[in-house]
Amino acid sequence: MMVKSGGTLTMTIAKTPRRRRKRPLLDPLQPNFLDRLQEMAASGVAGLDLVEVPAAAPPAGAPEAKGRYDDGQRLRRLLTAVIKASPFDRPTIARHMSELVGEAISAEMLNKWTAPSRDGHRFPAEYLRAFLLAVGPGIADQFLTDLIDGTGYRPISTREAELARLGQLQAFVLIARTEIDRLVKRSPLFAAAAGGRS
């Protein structure tokens, strides 16, 4: 509205109430990360397998747990399977292990640790990491999965850990957006900017 008073032209602008637009919690144009992963897995994208959740282990005192975890022979079978799957022979694996641990390890020692008839010779747990590195890349995954089967745990690769981390971060973002919206609605500063409505 324009008003002329004493030769001066004055303009006043009437305030019109603004409508407060509700902002959606999630941007509809942004795809949901977990839904997108599911779609990719269903369509057969190479290398995208959803992580299988292992079954929970029975409690230590449960009758079905008694004697179930005496793994001497099982460990020997697993070690033997990994050595067979390795591109390296036993002397080469032993040499790599020796370099990694800084102690002498021989093919004969590997033979004793893996022989079913050698109960007195047990594979030392302190050599496990060196063994897994010495057998070659990619072979350790199945060994670790088989080794801890029935415990309620499962090893994951770096890639699976990164995907799990992305899922966690998406959940944090969703929680943060919800909290931000709640605080904005309660804040007098934002209520005044929105025309005095709370």
matplotlib code that plots the C-alpha trace (Angstrom):
import matplotlib.pyplot as plt

x = [0.0, 1.3, 0.5, 1.4, 1.8, 3.2, 5.0, 6.6, 5.6, 5.6, 5.2, 4.0, 4.0, 1.4, 2.8, 1.1, 1.2, 3.6, 2.5, 4.9, 5.7, 6.2, 9.5, 9.4, 11.6, 13.3, 13.9, 11.7, 14.2, 17.0, 16.9, 16.9, 20.4, 19.2, 16.4, 18.9, 21.3, 18.4, 17.4, 21.0, 21.4, 18.1, 19.1, 22.3, 24.9, 28.2, 30.0, 27.0, 25.9, 23.9, 25.6, 24.2, 23.5, 25.0, 22.8, 23.3, 25.4, 23.9, 24.8, 27.9, 25.9, 23.3, 23.3, 23.7, 26.9, 28.7, 31.6, 30.5, 33.5, 36.4, 37.9, 41.3, 40.4, 38.2, 41.0, 43.4, 40.9, 40.4, 44.2, 44.7, 41.9, 43.4, 46.8, 45.4, 43.5, 46.6, 48.6, 51.7, 53.2, 53.9, 57.6, 56.7, 53.9, 56.3, 59.0, 56.4, 55.3, 58.9, 59.4, 56.2, 56.7, 60.5, 60.9, 61.8, 58.8, 59.3, 57.1, 57.5, 56.0, 53.0, 52.7, 52.6, 50.1, 47.7, 48.1, 45.0, 47.2, 49.3, 47.3, 50.4, 51.1, 48.7, 48.7, 49.9, 47.2, 50.0, 50.8, 47.3, 47.6, 50.9, 49.4, 46.5, 48.7, 51.2, 48.5, 47.7, 44.9, 41.3, 41.7, 41.4, 37.8, 36.3, 38.7, 37.7, 34.0, 34.4, 36.6, 34.1, 30.9, 28.4, 29.7, 27.2, 30.0, 31.1, 34.1, 33.4, 35.5, 36.6, 34.0, 31.2, 32.4, 32.2, 28.7, 27.7, 29.2, 27.3, 24.1, 24.9, 25.6, 22.3, 20.5, 22.4, 21.4, 17.7, 17.8, 19.6, 17.0, 14.2, 15.8, 16.6, 12.9, 11.7, 14.0, 13.2, 9.5, 10.1, 12.6, 11.2, 13.7, 12.4, 8.8, 9.2, 10.7, 7.8, 5.3, 4.9, 3.4, 4.8]
y = [0.0, 3.4, 6.6, 10.1, 12.4, 16.0, 15.4, 12.1, 8.9, 6.1, 2.5, 0.1, -3.7, -5.7, -8.9, -11.9, -15.0, -17.6, -21.1, -23.4, -26.2, -29.5, -31.0, -34.7, -36.7, -38.3, -36.8, -38.8, -38.3, -39.9, -43.6, -45.6, -47.2, -50.5, -50.9, -50.1, -52.8, -55.3, -54.5, -54.9, -58.2, -59.5, -58.4, -60.5, -57.7, -59.5, -59.6, -58.2, -60.9, -60.0, -61.0, -64.1, -63.9, -66.9, -68.9, -68.2, -70.6, -72.6, -71.3, -72.9, -74.9, -76.2, -80.0, -79.7, -77.7, -80.5, -81.8, -80.0, -77.7, -80.2, -79.1, -81.0, -83.2, -80.6, -78.0, -80.5, -81.1, -77.4, -76.7, -79.5, -78.2, -74.7, -76.0, -78.1, -75.0, -72.8, -72.2, -72.8, -76.2, -76.9, -76.0, -72.6, -72.0, -72.9, -70.5, -67.7, -68.4, -68.4, -65.0, -63.6, -64.9, -64.6, -68.3, -71.4, -73.3, -76.4, -78.4, -81.3, -79.1, -78.4, -82.1, -82.9, -80.2, -81.5, -85.3, -86.9, -89.4, -86.8, -85.9, -84.7, -82.0, -79.1, -76.1, -73.1, -70.4, -67.7, -68.8, -68.5, -65.1, -65.9, -69.2, -67.3, -64.8, -67.5, -69.7, -66.9, -64.3, -65.2, -68.7, -67.5, -66.4, -69.9, -71.2, -68.6, -69.1, -72.9, -72.4, -70.3, -72.0, -72.6, -69.8, -67.2, -65.2, -64.8, -63.1, -60.3, -58.9, -55.3, -54.7, -56.2, -54.1, -50.9, -51.8, -52.4, -49.1, -47.3, -48.9, -47.6, -44.2, -44.1, -45.0, -42.2, -39.7, -40.8, -40.5, -37.1, -35.8, -36.8, -35.1, -31.9, -31.7, -32.2, -29.5, -27.1, -27.4, -26.7, -23.8, -20.3, -18.9, -21.0, -20.5, -16.7, -17.0, -19.1, -16.3, -16.9, -20.4, -23.2]
z = [0.0, -0.9, 1.1, 0.2, 3.1, 2.7, -0.6, 0.6, -0.8, 1.9, 1.2, 3.8, 3.3, 5.1, 6.6, 5.3, 7.5, 6.1, 5.9, 7.7, 5.3, 6.9, 6.0, 5.5, 7.9, 4.9, 1.5, -0.9, -3.7, -1.6, -1.8, 1.4, 1.7, 3.1, 0.6, -2.2, -0.9, -0.8, -4.4, -5.5, -3.8, -5.2, -8.7, -8.5, -8.4, -8.3, -4.9, -3.0, -0.6, 2.4, 5.7, 7.2, 10.9, 12.8, 15.1, 18.8, 20.7, 23.6, 27.0, 28.6, 31.2, 28.7, 28.2, 24.4, 24.9, 26.9, 25.0, 21.8, 21.8, 22.1, 18.8, 18.6, 15.6, 14.1, 14.2, 12.5, 9.7, 9.2, 9.1, 6.7, 4.4, 4.4, 3.6, 0.7, -0.6, -0.4, -3.6, -1.5, -0.3, 3.3, 3.2, 1.7, 4.3, 7.1, 5.7, 5.5, 9.0, 10.3, 8.7, 10.2, 13.8, 13.9, 15.0, 13.1, 11.9, 9.7, 7.3, 9.8, 12.6, 10.3, 9.6, 13.3, 14.1, 11.4, 11.7, 13.2, 15.1, 16.8, 19.9, 21.7, 19.1, 19.2, 16.9, 18.9, 18.9, 18.9, 15.3, 14.0, 12.4, 10.8, 9.5, 7.9, 6.2, 5.1, 3.3, 0.9, 0.4, 0.5, 2.1, 5.7, 5.4, 5.2, 7.8, 10.3, 9.5, 10.1, 13.1, 15.1, 13.7, 16.5, 18.7, 17.6, 16.0, 12.4, 10.8, 8.3, 5.6, 5.5, 2.8, 4.9, 7.9, 5.7, 4.6, 8.2, 9.2, 6.4, 7.7, 11.3, 10.0, 8.1, 11.3, 13.2, 10.5, 10.8, 14.6, 14.3, 11.8, 14.1, 17.1, 15.1, 14.0, 17.6, 18.9, 16.1, 16.9, 20.6, 20.1, 20.7, 18.2, 15.4, 16.5, 16.3, 12.8, 11.7, 12.6, 16.3, 15.9, 18.0]

ax = plt.figure().add_subplot(projection="3d")
ax.plot(x, y, z, "-o")
ax.set_aspect("equal")
plt.show()
